[in-house]
Amino acid sequence: MEGTQEVKDGAGRESSAGDAISTVLLVFAMQAEAMPLVQTLNLTEDDEPSIFPKALPWKKYSGTHEGLTVHVVVPGKDLKLGVDSVGTVPVSMLTYASIVSLHPDLIINAGTAGGFRAKGAAIGDVFVATQFANHDRRIPVPVFDEYGIGTLAATPIPNLVKALELKEGKLSTGNSLDMTPQDEEIIKANDATIKDMEGAAVAYVANLLAVPLIAMKAVTDIVDGDKPTVEEFLGNMSRAAAALSATIPRVLEYVNAKSISNL
Ligand code: SAH
């Protein structure tokens, strides 16, 4: 019998990993990161009524790709300022609500990230996160310090990484695009190759609800390089989104009908 292996989540609970993947939830922070993929997969935006409360800016695009049910969700534009609702809070609420409503077999948190050249990152690379941690939650009290960092291992996907020749690295998350010296110290302690503003929050929710998670991040800027982060981010954003929309369909085709334990 195939794929009935038991796996343990971050809390040590056992769950059956035997079921074939038929529904995938893709969580993006920015509309511009998601739209090339929405177009590539020909997904359509939800008609009313939305699965989300009416007042929210959250958006969902759905469809099928080679028989696989695919949902893309984004937290949408801030109600007051009209910019993308980046950062950990919107994406964790969105991930929670989407899991509860859509029951995905697998979540993919896709987006952009800063990369560390010293760890082998280059602009346009798409990395799979092997570990999630936070770098802006400093709580210098025994055990709470570790809770603040909140390290979680990613769902192992060795066959997928090998088949698609993807780069792997640890991800560190914080709510700022820039990096203070204290952040830098913790990012180094987290052994991170890439740095973003959402990954560890999605991992927290996915782990709470025992849903497998893959995080795929395209590098828009080199953190330990000589260019200002904002300029570099804006200059490479569309290249990164294109890299994601090229890679993610291949990932969907690979995971389709497989069990998590075979990825
Ligand atoms: N200046 C941007 C703001 C987006 S914030 C704009 O004008 O649209 C950056 C987004 O990209 C976040 O969702 C974050 O996860 C990701 N990101 C890219 N590079 C990053 C970096 N160096 N540090 C942290 N997050 C980064």
Residues whose N, C-alpha, C, O or C-beta is under 5 A from the ligand:
A	BS01	SAH	A29 V86 T112 A113 G114 S176 L177 K195 D196 M197 E198 T220 D221
